[in-house]
């Protein structure tokens, strides 16, 4: 089975390791799962679109008003004051003897809840569920409509898919300025032709109201011009067979009608020479023309206040058909290809350095056993990437960051087993028996520590944004691969070494015995540690209260723009002045990485979902003469509000799940101790973010929950040994018992933390700007989690008076079975 898994993993990863030309020559079934880099590694843009609920609700309300009016007229029920607002329609029946007929008519329409009339006035409340259903249907239809429209721009590797909450996600690799796409999607594209009503002047219709069957519409020009037009359409966008830009002295759009529509237009123009036809696009008059005679060829032309690019866009919009509903851009992420290529190089370097450093560390401390753990680590990484290739998800920066983290975590299980083997041989057990006992007794601890991390990443995956989900997926796959490789590959290799070398004792390369001679009295300084922790907690609380924790645009809304000077260095004052003069709310302008680059943060404009998009467009116009735009991130109010809710829910749910697991596996004293240690780690990590001026965004939430999982991972190992000591040393004073447990697990704690910190340090220093702050947050969190597992989790048990003579083996099991499976390294 192991050989099959190994060969399958190699085959899955092989196409991704070969150049594209060589990979193209592989069989289709083999090349089908090539690892494809995501937008943050290749450059490009990603837009998240949402069907406008306001427009949908307004359309449904207008349609319901028209339906009610038509139904009452058909039933010969006289009425007045028919209007709708805020999802409620009101109508007054003017004939008292027709109220029952009106009630029967309105009830039969099934539009919503019908209230009892008051003085002949009926109220119909439209159900919100009907709007939700219509939004879902419109979103489903919008996916194809958006794809048709954007494909007309010839963007390679375009991907349009339906996202969460009935949203549409548009991914465009290689396209760093999606403004043309946004312009194309800003128009619904409802094209229609109507006859101009010349029965009265437009000014009269505006002042006194239009005649029945007509309405006043305005042109798209500045200032707009009013037109009185009939409400019946001569033809609409669905009647257009093709459209293309043309030139006739000025840019025009030439379109051809389908056969039936062409015949209708020919008959109408034959009988209405001299009248004027208005061409409308989304209820705005973009062109008018006088009928000179019968139009028999079905060909029409649009001319208006647009340039050649505008004509090309209108032609594409008309040819691709209308969108089923207006769309709003609620999120944008754009990165230039050069920056993405740099991210690939740096994050791959970070992965290589992390693996090399962990391998060197393990080999130094464990000799041949370290080499075995390193071989298992290589298999682990290979298996992780093979699974990622199999599920056909783009490989993102956050995914590789997750793999780097699991490189540090992966050797934890090996360290637990090797330390248990070393302890058993130290107590006089034969090496072969020590290997069997080591793997057997470490199993439960490996499962427990892995379970806490899996709970954390599961919550991140279920309740977080896309980049965080990618990180959680990679970490989760890596942890499962670790469990598999530890109890298959590592165990097989250790047994093969025993068979071939026939050693009688541990190899001399195992150097972790140096920790045995320390015998530190950790509990003797617990009061000093508590006082120092309390003092630092007050300082951190003060920083958080005064607002030193800088919230990112994920939670506040707004935009972040990374720019680079075309020549020389950035002028922060000039950038701020330009944007302020343009009326943009600038939150901050700071240098970013070098004197040539700056990061501009724009505050939430507070004027709807499109306000942030407008501010970025204005900023680009103000700065693009002197600066290149390397990265653009825009988060609208809808996304930022959701991220706040999901981050809060996810963090709380994750902490509760972790604590519940500890409560089930241990006594309540241990659960409370784990909660306090966990709160300590999270609180101090927040303080680090505030002091280091690191932006608190959705990635920081992911880092905090990962730190929480790691902290409990470390604490569980200490608690398992404390629990074992409680079973064996009923009369030992609790401080000495806890000190003994910590000293016995100290080598594992320090070595595991060291490997994880080495991997994270490689990610922080070699992974590039895009991932550095995330790695630094994890680096600090893991370090503080290691400290808390020693100086916080243990002393809490003394504070809550855990008594050895009252301890029940309890939830870990009783008797020899529990000791064989529940003990740990």
VOGU-3710 file (C-alpha; in Angstrom, 3 decimals, decimal comma):
1> xxxxxxxxxx> 0,000/0,000/0,000  2,823/2,391/0,872  4,531/1,809/-2,463  1,249/2,376/-4,296  0,633/5,633/-2,442  4,219/6,757/-3,095  4,064/5,966/-6,823  0,622/7,576/-7,159  1,871/10,711/-5,390  4,893/10,943/-7,676
11> xxxxxxxxxx> 2,700/10,555/-10,761  0,322/13,269/-9,579  3,115/15,742/-8,848  5,292/14,872/-11,885  3,385/16,990/-14,474  3,798/20,048/-12,250  7,571/19,543/-11,985  8,126/19,255/-15,750  8,200/22,249/-18,143  4,901/22,919/-19,873
21> xxxxxxxxxx> 6,195/21,551/-23,227  7,249/18,245/-21,705  4,085/17,993/-19,610  2,005/18,419/-22,766  3,436/15,140/-24,054  2,181/13,142/-21,077  -1,023/11,070/-21,266  -4,175/13,103/-20,703  -5,127/11,254/-17,513  -1,721/12,102/-16,056
31> xxxxxxxxxx> -1,518/15,747/-17,120  -5,101/16,461/-16,033  -4,087/17,239/-12,445  -1,224/19,645/-12,988  -0,734/22,082/-10,098  -1,877/25,467/-11,378  -0,683/28,623/-9,594  -3,379/31,009/-8,394  -3,731/34,697/-9,173  -1,539/35,784/-6,257
41> xxxxxxxxxx> 1,325/33,770/-7,781  0,802/34,622/-11,463  -0,727/38,086/-11,315  -4,195/39,014/-12,456  -7,528/40,186/-11,098  -10,422/38,696/-9,220  -13,811/40,378/-8,987  -16,713/39,357/-6,792  -20,082/40,518/-8,111  -23,426/40,560/-6,388
51> xxxxxxxxxx> -26,904/40,896/-7,811  -28,259/44,204/-6,536  -30,908/43,376/-3,979  -32,217/46,943/-4,024  -32,799/46,894/-7,771  -34,351/43,424/-7,669  -36,711/44,442/-4,869  -37,648/47,622/-6,749  -38,325/45,660/-9,954  -40,444/43,124/-8,091
61> xxxxxxxxxx> -42,358/45,943/-6,428  -43,036/47,705/-9,730  -44,114/44,440/-11,340  -46,464/43,697/-8,439  -47,983/47,188/-8,671  -48,619/46,691/-12,399  -50,100/43,232/-11,757  -52,470/44,580/-9,116  -53,550/47,480/-11,320  -54,247/45,199/-14,293
71> xxxxxxxxxx> -56,120/42,677/-12,126  -58,361/45,305/-10,510  -59,166/46,858/-13,880  -59,996/43,454/-15,335  -62,324/42,794/-12,372  -63,942/46,218/-12,832  -62,926/47,351/-9,368  -62,447/51,126/-9,203  -59,350/52,143/-7,229  -56,990/55,035/-6,494
81> xxxxxxxxxx> -53,656/55,722/-4,742  -51,994/52,517/-5,957  -48,362/52,727/-4,827  -45,605/50,626/-3,324  -42,693/51,284/-0,966  -40,449/49,208/1,371  -41,896/45,906/0,212  -45,507/46,951/0,863  -48,166/47,889/-1,707  -51,181/50,005/-0,814
91> xxxxxxxxxx> -54,305/50,562/-2,873  -57,639/52,211/-2,074  -60,888/50,751/-3,474  -63,192/53,721/-4,132  -66,463/51,735/-4,413  -67,568/50,258/-1,043  -69,719/47,643/-2,766  -66,665/46,296/-4,604  -64,450/45,696/-1,544  -65,284/41,973/-1,401
101> xxxxxxxxxx> -64,550/41,633/-5,103  -61,248/43,475/-4,570  -60,357/41,152/-1,652  -61,062/38,084/-3,793  -59,073/39,470/-6,713  -56,048/40,459/-4,618  -56,035/37,155/-2,705  -56,026/35,225/-5,960  -52,855/36,957/-7,138  -50,740/35,266/-4,422
111> xxxxxxxxxx> -48,367/38,211/-4,159  -48,123/38,238/-0,379  -49,925/38,680/2,915  -53,171/40,633/2,413  -54,278/42,707/5,408  -57,836/43,616/6,276  -58,941/46,817/4,553  -59,226/50,030/6,533  -61,705/52,364/4,915  -61,325/50,522/1,629
121> xxxxxxxxxx> -57,505/50,694/1,767  -55,712/47,360/1,267  -52,092/46,583/2,195  -50,151/43,722/0,553  -46,781/42,814/2,122  -44,461/41,177/-0,389  -42,505/38,300/1,232  -38,731/38,731/1,491  -38,349/35,083/0,485  -39,718/35,925/-2,962
131> xxxxxxxxxx> -36,952/38,497/-3,437  -34,355/35,967/-2,234  -35,624/33,394/-4,709  -35,561/35,893/-7,544  -32,003/36,953/-6,600  -30,906/33,314/-6,663  -32,458/32,795/-10,097  -30,975/36,053/-11,402  -27,536/35,103/-10,060  -27,686/31,727/-11,786
141> xxxxxxxxxx> -28,567/33,349/-15,088  -26,006/36,109/-14,581  -23,101/33,631/-14,585  -23,620/32,791/-18,260  -24,428/36,389/-19,144  -21,263/37,685/-17,459  -19,190/34,963/-19,119  -20,526/35,857/-22,580  -19,885/39,541/-22,054  -16,372/39,270/-20,586
151> xxxxxxxxxx> -15,310/36,613/-23,112  -15,929/39,187/-25,842  -12,865/41,061/-24,503  -10,637/38,106/-25,410  -9,182/37,580/-21,918  -7,203/34,290/-21,828  -7,795/31,713/-19,058  -10,935/33,538/-17,960  -12,946/31,815/-15,252  -16,493/32,851/-14,308
161> xxxxxxxxxx> -18,158/30,819/-11,584  -20,944/31,064/-9,057  -19,638/31,765/-5,579  -21,131/31,769/-2,121  -24,305/33,673/-1,262  -25,430/33,682/-4,924  -22,429/35,768/-5,975  -20,429/35,632/-9,202  -16,633/35,316/-9,120  -14,639/36,464/-12,157
171> xxxxxxxxxx> -10,955/35,419/-12,243  -8,724/36,915/-14,940  -5,095/35,705/-14,840  -2,636/38,207/-16,278  -5,091/41,132/-16,311  -3,925/43,683/-13,736  -6,280/46,541/-14,613  -9,840/45,194/-14,862  -11,388/48,612/-15,502  -12,637/47,630/-18,980
181> xxxxxxxxxx> -14,284/44,568/-17,479  -15,877/46,655/-14,746  -17,141/49,140/-17,337  -18,673/46,280/-19,335  -20,412/44,865/-16,267  -21,670/48,217/-14,995  -24,348/48,222/-17,737  -27,260/45,797/-17,641  -27,595/46,061/-21,423  -31,377/46,324/-21,798
191> xxxxxxxxxx> -31,549/47,688/-25,343  -34,895/48,762/-26,775  -36,366/51,009/-29,448  -39,413/53,181/-28,799  -41,307/55,793/-30,730  -41,077/59,388/-29,494  -44,470/60,747/-28,359  -45,015/64,166/-29,964  -48,538/64,678/-28,579  -47,226/67,259/-26,112
201> xxxxxxxxxx> -43,976/69,076/-25,359  -41,567/67,321/-23,018  -41,613/70,266/-20,610  -45,377/69,941/-20,270  -45,094/66,187/-19,627  -42,455/66,828/-16,946  -44,559/69,495/-15,257  -48,035/67,974/-15,522  -47,297/64,298/-16,031  -47,054/62,280/-19,261
211> xxxxxxxxxx> -50,115/60,973/-21,073  -51,252/57,386/-20,526  -48,912/54,875/-22,148  -45,964/57,292/-22,275  -43,110/58,260/-19,941  -40,314/60,788/-19,732  -36,774/59,399/-20,094  -33,457/61,193/-20,244  -30,311/60,961/-22,328  -26,923/59,853/-21,003
221> xxxxxxxxxx> -25,359/63,182/-21,936  -24,314/65,954/-19,581  -26,579/67,802/-19,010  -29,267/65,173/-19,686  -32,022/65,942/-22,181  -35,579/64,763/-21,619  -37,637/62,767/-24,123  -41,308/61,799/-24,047  -41,506/58,239/-25,388  -44,153/55,560/-25,683
231> xxxxxxxxxx> -43,843/52,576/-23,344  -44,239/49,912/-26,042  -41,006/48,493/-27,468  -40,489/48,255/-31,222  -37,712/45,749/-30,596  -35,397/44,761/-27,706  -31,967/43,248/-27,198  -33,297/39,716/-27,693  -34,261/40,712/-31,256  -30,666/41,681/-32,170
241> xxxxxxxxxx> -28,778/39,058/-34,179  -25,399/40,819/-34,190  -23,733/44,117/-33,366  -20,339/45,593/-34,163  -18,617/48,972/-34,022  -18,299/50,948/-37,243  -17,113/54,355/-38,397  -19,184/56,857/-40,324  -17,252/60,036/-39,718  -17,790/59,362/-36,022
251> xxxxxxxxxx> -17,926/56,140/-33,990  -21,231/54,281/-34,389  -22,620/50,874/-33,513  -24,174/48,909/-36,359  -26,649/46,161/-35,464  -28,718/43,640/-37,415  -32,168/42,479/-36,291  -33,464/38,935/-36,471  -35,967/38,082/-39,206  -39,274/38,546/-37,354
261> xxxxxxxxxx> -38,125/41,763/-35,656  -36,839/43,097/-38,998  -40,251/42,475/-40,569  -42,009/44,307/-37,702  -39,657/47,264/-38,029  -40,143/47,385/-41,803  -43,945/47,460/-41,437  -43,807/50,118/-38,726  -41,399/52,448/-40,520  -43,394/52,121/-43,760
271> xxxxxxxxxx> -46,492/53,566/-42,026  -44,784/56,138/-39,749  -42,471/58,190/-41,943  -41,418/61,437/-40,313  -41,712/60,198/-36,715  -38,711/59,749/-34,431  -37,343/56,530/-32,957  -35,424/56,645/-29,681  -32,887/53,898/-28,899  -32,650/53,186/-25,181
281> xxxxxxxxxx> -29,949/51,437/-23,194  -30,938/50,732/-19,602  -33,740/53,293/-19,819  -31,423/56,035/-21,034  -31,795/57,539/-24,513  -28,486/57,056/-26,324  -29,595/57,787/-29,895  -32,534/59,197/-31,874  -33,273/59,102/-35,583  -36,107/60,272/-37,815
291> xxxxxxxxxx> -37,870/57,695/-39,951  -37,172/58,545/-43,610  -38,925/55,542/-45,047  -39,314/51,793/-44,704  -36,269/50,047/-43,170  -36,384/46,740/-44,970  -32,902/45,331/-44,308  -33,221/45,194/-40,504  -29,960/47,126/-40,101  -29,759/49,996/-37,643
301> xxxxxxxxxx> -27,105/52,362/-36,352  -26,490/53,895/-32,956  -24,640/57,175/-32,693  -24,163/59,179/-29,570  -21,785/60,795/-27,126  -19,169/58,014/-27,114  -15,718/57,441/-28,574  -14,414/54,429/-30,502  -13,781/52,478/-27,299  -17,277/53,310/-26,061
311> xxxxxxxxxx> -18,768/52,150/-29,378  -16,853/48,876/-29,121  -18,100/48,345/-25,569  -21,724/49,062/-26,506  -21,445/46,660/-29,462  -20,159/43,917/-27,159  -22,889/44,605/-24,603  -25,632/44,475/-27,246  -24,193/41,373/-28,932  -23,768/39,437/-25,665
321> xxxxxxxxxx> -27,296/40,179/-24,472  -28,560/41,837/-21,305  -27,747/40,808/-17,764  -30,739/39,443/-15,855  -30,249/42,077/-13,141  -27,889/44,922/-12,203  -24,592/43,740/-10,660  -22,481/45,411/-8,008  -18,740/44,837/-7,584  -18,307/44,191/-3,869
331> xxxxxxxxxx> -14,691/42,983/-3,863  -11,629/43,345/-6,077  -8,148/41,815/-5,752  -5,593/42,676/-8,425  -1,846/42,004/-8,546  0,632/42,653/-11,340  2,357/39,591/-12,884  5,857/40,749/-11,864  4,803/40,847/-8,228  3,163/37,431/-8,554
341> xxxxxxxxxx> 6,300/35,955/-10,121  8,372/37,369/-7,268  5,974/35,772/-4,778  6,444/32,370/-6,458  10,223/32,583/-6,191  10,234/33,774/-2,589  7,666/31,344/-1,239  9,327/28,353/-2,983  12,638/29,480/-1,497  10,972/29,670/1,906
351> xxxxxxxxxx> 9,648/26,118/1,519  13,067/24,772/0,478  14,838/26,580/3,320  12,235/25,381/5,842  12,583/21,736/4,777  16,395/21,925/4,688  16,615/23,584/8,103  14,209/21,114/9,736  16,087/18,178/8,192  19,414/19,522/9,468
361> xxxxxxxxxx> 17,946/20,123/12,919  16,449/16,648/13,186  19,608/14,983/11,870  21,748/16,839/14,389  19,620/15,839/17,391  18,596/12,315/16,336  21,246/11,021/13,935  19,957/8,086/11,874  16,518/8,471/13,468  16,523/12,103/12,316
371> xxxxxxxxxx> 17,314/10,937/8,788  14,355/8,535/8,980  12,087/11,385/10,171  13,391/13,538/7,305  12,580/10,851/4,718  9,095/10,642/6,187  8,882/14,448/5,969  9,739/14,373/2,255  7,013/11,781/1,728  4,645/13,946/3,753
381> xxxxxxxxxx> 5,254/17,032/1,589  4,979/14,939/-1,594  1,689/13,426/-0,436  0,320/16,868/0,518  1,066/18,357/-2,909  -0,294/15,237/-4,614  -3,630/15,636/-2,829  -3,701/19,351/-3,682  -3,113/18,420/-7,339  -5,839/15,787/-7,187
391> xxxxxxxxxx> -8,519/18,227/-5,987  -7,673/20,619/-8,862  -7,573/23,830/-6,834  -5,226/26,671/-7,843  -2,138/26,773/-5,635  -2,110/30,058/-3,757  0,414/31,823/-1,579  -1,572/30,939/1,532  -1,606/27,239/0,532  2,172/27,116/0,343
401> xxxxxxxxxx> 2,324/28,966/3,664  0,167/26,184/5,107  2,543/23,549/3,722  5,520/25,382/5,263  3,762/25,411/8,639  3,069/21,682/8,457  6,753/21,070/7,710  7,433/22,295/11,227  4,480/20,423/12,706  5,127/17,188/10,816
411> xxxxxxxxxx> 8,165/16,160/12,865  6,258/16,650/16,121  4,916/13,098/15,989  8,384/11,682/15,290  9,850/13,646/18,191  7,124/12,311/20,522  7,877/8,728/19,473  11,668/9,067/19,585  11,561/10,680/23,032  9,339/7,896/24,355
421> xxxxxxxxxx> 11,744/5,333/22,865  14,677/7,092/24,527  12,890/7,175/27,884  11,992/3,488/27,685  15,597/2,471/26,901  16,783/4,721/29,720  14,510/2,744/32,072  16,138/-0,516/30,985  13,810/-1,746/28,243  15,378/-3,463/25,229
431> xxxxxxxxxx> 15,552/-1,222/22,113  13,246/-3,394/19,998  10,634/-3,391/22,781  11,188/0,343/23,317  10,347/0,975/19,666  7,068/-0,955/19,974  6,138/0,806/23,228  7,183/4,190/21,860  4,906/3,982/18,847  2,059/2,488/20,910
441> xxxxxxxxxx> 2,120/4,941/23,814  2,665/8,012/21,640  -0,278/7,207/19,376  -2,987/8,702/21,622  -0,963/11,882/22,187  -0,333/12,274/18,462  -4,046/11,876/17,793  -4,981/14,336/20,562  -2,501/17,011/19,488  -3,435/16,582/15,813
451> xxxxxxxxxx> -7,134/16,749/16,685  -6,790/20,214/18,238  -5,090/21,560/15,122  -7,642/19,845/12,864  -10,498/21,419/14,826  -8,919/24,838/14,352  -8,349/24,411/10,607  -11,825/22,900/10,125  -13,402/26,020/11,632  -11,166/28,210/9,463
461> xxxxxxxxxx> -12,203/26,298/6,368  -15,913/26,422/7,110  -16,247/30,014/8,261  -13,528/32,072/6,589  -12,683/33,878/3,379  -11,098/32,217/0,339  -7,374/32,846/1,102  -7,813/31,608/4,681  -9,680/28,537/3,460  -6,779/27,714/1,171
471> xxxxxxxxxx> -4,377/27,952/4,123  -6,646/25,806/6,306  -7,024/23,210/3,546  -3,258/22,887/3,122  -2,653/22,612/6,874  -5,470/20,072/7,273  -4,159/17,898/4,434  -0,639/18,188/5,843  -1,758/17,082/9,311  -3,632/14,073/7,962
481> xxxxxxxxxx> -0,608/13,203/5,835  1,528/13,476/8,988  -0,627/10,968/10,870  -0,481/8,599/7,915  3,273/8,852/7,324  4,184/8,672/11,017  2,508/5,339/11,653  3,350/3,829/8,285  6,507/5,235/6,706  8,372/6,230/9,883
491> xxxxxxxxxx> 7,503/2,984/11,679  8,442/0,849/8,664  11,771/2,635/8,258  12,626/2,324/11,958  11,854/-1,408/11,867  13,899/-1,824/8,685  16,810/-0,117/10,460  16,387/-2,520/13,405  16,411/-5,561/11,115  19,462/-4,541/9,124
501> xxxxxxxxxx> 21,667/-2,906/11,766  20,489/-5,006/14,740  21,378/-2,279/17,260  21,107/-2,972/21,007  20,917/0,637/22,082  19,980/4,013/20,654  22,487/5,429/18,165  25,061/7,887/19,491  23,609/10,533/17,213  20,651/10,947/19,608
511> xxxxxxxxxx> 21,666/14,057/21,555  18,416/15,003/23,291  19,626/13,507/26,572  21,160/16,897/27,357  17,717/18,079/28,433  17,431/15,350/31,081  20,120/16,941/33,257  18,356/20,286/33,517  15,687/19,295/36,078  14,334/22,842/36,258
521> xxxxxxxxxx> 11,974/24,063/39,016  9,370/25,781/36,900  6,699/25,957/39,592  9,051/27,755/41,992  8,784/30,923/39,911  5,088/30,646/39,081  4,085/33,653/41,209  6,688/35,859/39,544  5,465/34,697/36,134  1,848/35,409/37,094
531> xxxxxxxxxx> 2,745/38,947/38,241  4,726/39,648/35,062  1,889/38,254/32,941  -0,659/40,425/34,755  1,453/43,548/34,272  1,976/42,875/30,575  -1,729/42,090/30,179  -2,621/45,521/31,571  -0,255/47,167/29,084  -1,738/45,199/26,186
541> xxxxxxxxxx> -5,288/45,990/27,339  -4,388/49,680/27,376  -3,035/49,470/23,831  -6,192/47,761/22,616  -8,492/50,206/24,418  -6,814/53,272/22,902  -7,133/51,741/19,444  -3,528/50,776/18,717  -4,713/47,609/16,974  -4,929/48,692/13,343
551> xxxxxxxxxx> -7,918/47,127/11,591  -7,447/46,244/7,929  -9,854/46,851/5,076  -11,217/43,314/5,485  -13,092/44,589/8,546  -13,437/48,338/7,902  -14,077/48,310/4,169  -12,116/50,545/1,814  -9,177/49,983/-0,492  -5,459/49,240/-0,295
561> xxxxxxxxxx> -3,279/50,177/-3,268  0,408/49,294/-3,607  2,209/51,630/-6,023  5,775/51,913/-7,282  7,462/55,079/-8,531  8,321/54,950/-12,236  11,529/56,783/-11,394  13,152/57,851/-8,149  11,476/57,371/-4,784  7,906/57,819/-3,643
571> xxxxxxxxxx> 6,796/61,207/-2,356  4,344/60,414/0,431  3,293/64,038/0,916  2,630/64,516/-2,817  0,558/61,314/-2,960  -1,560/62,396/0,020  -2,028/65,890/-1,393  -3,080/64,644/-4,835  -5,652/62,250/-3,440  -6,992/64,762/-0,906
581> xxxxxxxxxx> -7,420/67,368/-3,651  -9,400/64,762/-5,621  -11,800/64,377/-2,685  -10,675/60,893/-1,594  -10,623/59,920/2,088  -7,026/58,775/2,638  -6,417/56,669/5,730  -2,636/56,375/5,448  0,271/56,497/2,991  3,404/54,577/4,000
591> xxxxxxxxxx> 6,528/53,282/2,310  6,253/49,573/1,607  9,300/47,348/1,319  11,541/49,964/-0,306  11,792/53,702/-0,886  10,336/53,215/-4,388  7,090/51,634/-3,188  4,197/52,901/-1,111  1,033/51,383/0,318  -1,969/53,701/0,118
601> xxxxxxxxxx> -4,982/52,880/2,271  -8,260/54,540/1,372  -10,953/54,747/4,024  -14,432/53,403/3,432  -16,285/56,077/1,514  -19,599/55,245/3,207  -21,686/55,826/0,085  -22,699/52,330/-0,980  -20,916/49,380/-2,527  -19,619/51,294/-5,568
611> xxxxxxxxxx> -18,018/54,141/-3,605  -14,738/52,264/-3,034  -14,536/51,328/-6,718  -14,984/54,979/-7,647  -12,278/56,093/-5,220  -9,766/53,624/-6,692  -10,642/54,755/-10,220  -10,046/58,388/-9,230  -6,810/57,463/-7,434  -5,538/55,655/-10,529
621> xxxxxxxxxx> -6,281/58,703/-12,658  -4,453/60,985/-10,217  -1,338/58,847/-9,737  -0,771/56,711/-12,857  1,392/59,374/-14,532  4,144/58,915/-11,919  3,393/55,507/-10,375  2,746/51,935/-11,471  -0,089/50,127/-9,687  1,316/46,803/-8,413
631> xxxxxxxxxx> -1,583/45,597/-6,290  -5,173/46,719/-5,688  -7,548/45,369/-3,048  -11,069/46,732/-2,675  -13,513/45,511/-0,038  -17,041/46,900/-0,013  -19,342/47,228/3,019  -21,146/43,935/2,274  -17,933/41,873/2,298  -16,396/43,668/5,294
641> xxxxxxxxxx> -19,584/43,191/7,312  -19,673/39,493/6,467  -15,996/39,064/7,323  -16,563/40,622/10,737  -19,475/38,274/11,413  -17,762/35,136/10,105  -14,450/35,942/11,783  -16,173/36,481/15,124  -18,350/33,400/14,764  -15,446/31,304/13,499
651> xxxxxxxxxx> -13,101/32,364/16,278  -15,650/31,795/19,033  -16,797/28,475/17,521  -13,208/27,354/17,157  -12,317/28,171/20,749  -15,455/26,459/22,071  -14,742/23,339/20,000  -11,143/23,199/21,225  -12,157/23,658/24,847  -14,918/21,042/24,493
661> xxxxxxxxxx> -12,379/18,551/23,185  -10,089/19,171/26,166  -13,051/18,876/28,549  -14,022/15,514/27,074  -10,495/14,117/27,093  -9,445/15,460/30,498  -10,806/16,594/33,873  -12,416/20,025/34,262  -9,282/21,379/35,940  -7,336/20,683/32,767
671> xxxxxxxxxx> -10,028/22,257/30,581  -9,974/25,489/32,585  -6,180/25,532/32,553  -6,183/25,054/28,781  -8,712/27,894/28,363  -6,616/30,308/30,410  -3,404/29,348/28,598  -5,187/29,711/25,268  -6,623/33,127/26,213  -3,129/34,188/27,320
681> xxxxxxxxxx> -1,647/33,262/23,936  -4,367/34,951/21,891  -4,297/38,104/24,031  -0,512/38,428/23,876  -0,524/37,829/20,124  -3,035/40,684/19,758  -0,650/42,811/21,784  2,178/41,880/19,434  0,071/42,961/16,431  -0,639/46,298/18,116
691> xxxxxxxxxx> 2,991/46,955/19,115  4,414/45,839/15,750  1,761/47,914/13,928  0,726/44,853/11,920  -2,640/45,143/10,229  -5,376/43,052/11,814  -7,177/41,417/8,900  -8,770/38,076/8,084  -5,310/36,494/7,795  -4,553/37,638/11,345
701> xxxxxxxxxx> -7,719/35,867/12,528  -6,471/32,727/10,799  -3,119/33,134/12,530  -4,805/33,558/15,930  -6,914/30,433/15,528  -3,865/28,504/14,322  -1,954/29,728/17,368  -4,833/28,568/19,561  -4,710/25,104/18,003  -0,927/24,927/18,350
711> xxxxxxxxxx> -1,064/26,144/21,946  -3,497/23,384/22,899  -1,401/20,929/20,902  1,566/21,750/23,130  -0,486/21,914/26,317  -2,011/18,485/25,700  1,405/16,835/25,726  2,222/18,357/29,110  -1,225/17,529/30,484  -0,989/13,932/29,305
721> xxxxxxxxxx> 2,234/13,470/31,260  0,779/15,220/34,327  -2,198/12,872/34,156  0,118/9,880/33,934  2,085/11,118/36,952  -1,169/11,559/38,886  -1,948/7,891/38,344  1,456/6,712/39,551  2,481/9,200/42,259  -0,561/9,650/44,491
731> xxxxxxxxxx> 1,367/11,270/47,359  3,787/13,474/45,436  3,256/17,229/46,048  1,552/18,756/43,068  4,256/21,391/42,231  6,948/18,691/42,139  4,683/16,374/40,144  4,056/19,097/37,548  7,746/20,000/37,403  8,564/16,358/36,757
741> xxxxxxxxxx> 5,990/16,165/33,951  7,283/19,343/32,300  10,925/18,233/32,572  10,091/14,841/31,090  8,378/16,482/28,115  10,786/19,418/27,873  12,868/17,895/25,112  9,753/17,259/23,025  8,371/20,749/23,742  11,587/22,541/22,830
751> xxxxxxxxxx> 12,409/20,421/19,803  8,913/20,578/18,327  8,669/24,314/18,934  12,113/24,766/17,431  11,219/22,933/14,222  7,987/24,898/13,877  9,755/28,192/14,599  12,481/27,325/12,090  9,878/26,714/9,374  8,004/29,921/10,227
761> xxxxxxxxxx> 11,223/31,927/10,380  12,065/30,705/6,871  8,597/31,790/5,745  8,963/35,203/7,422  12,432/36,021/6,107  12,329/34,355/2,691  8,614/34,283/1,877  8,367/37,890/0,668  6,299/40,909/1,672  2,943/39,328/0,824
771> xxxxxxxxxx> 3,233/36,631/3,507  5,687/38,175/5,995  3,245/39,713/8,465  1,201/36,515/8,580  4,353/34,462/9,243  5,581/36,892/11,917  2,223/36,646/13,693  2,420/32,863/13,705  6,082/33,007/14,752  5,279/35,084/17,823
781> xxxxxxxxxx> 2,139/33,071/18,598  3,977/29,732/18,529  6,746/31,118/20,743  4,283/32,484/23,307  2,288/29,228/23,101  5,386/27,251/24,028  5,960/29,476/27,062  2,342/29,252/28,194  2,303/25,449/28,039  5,051/25,510/30,684
791> xxxxxxxxxx> 4,442/28,600/32,800  0,659/29,068/32,531  -1,044/25,718/31,868  0,791/23,903/34,701  0,515/26,485/37,509  -3,213/26,887/36,834  -3,720/23,311/38,070  -2,137/24,297/41,390  -4,300/27,403/41,571  -7,431/25,274/41,158
801> xxxxxxxxxx> -6,176/22,788/43,762  -6,004/19,660/41,656  -5,357/16,945/44,259  -3,463/13,742/43,339  -5,271/11,653/45,967  -8,647/12,707/44,519  -7,727/12,235/40,872  -9,887/9,906/38,858  -8,301/8,218/35,822  -11,641/9,229/34,337
811> xxxxxxxxxx> -12,014/10,255/30,775  -8,689/9,022/29,548  -9,603/5,429/30,479  -8,695/3,112/33,369  -6,183/0,424/34,035  -3,473/-1,042/31,846  -5,194/-0,215/28,571  -5,245/3,471/29,421  -1,627/3,407/30,450  -0,589/1,646/27,253
821> xxxxx> -2,401/4,049/24,989  -2,787/7,287/26,923  0,784/7,811/28,095  2,969/10,031/26,022  6,448/11,246/25,392
//
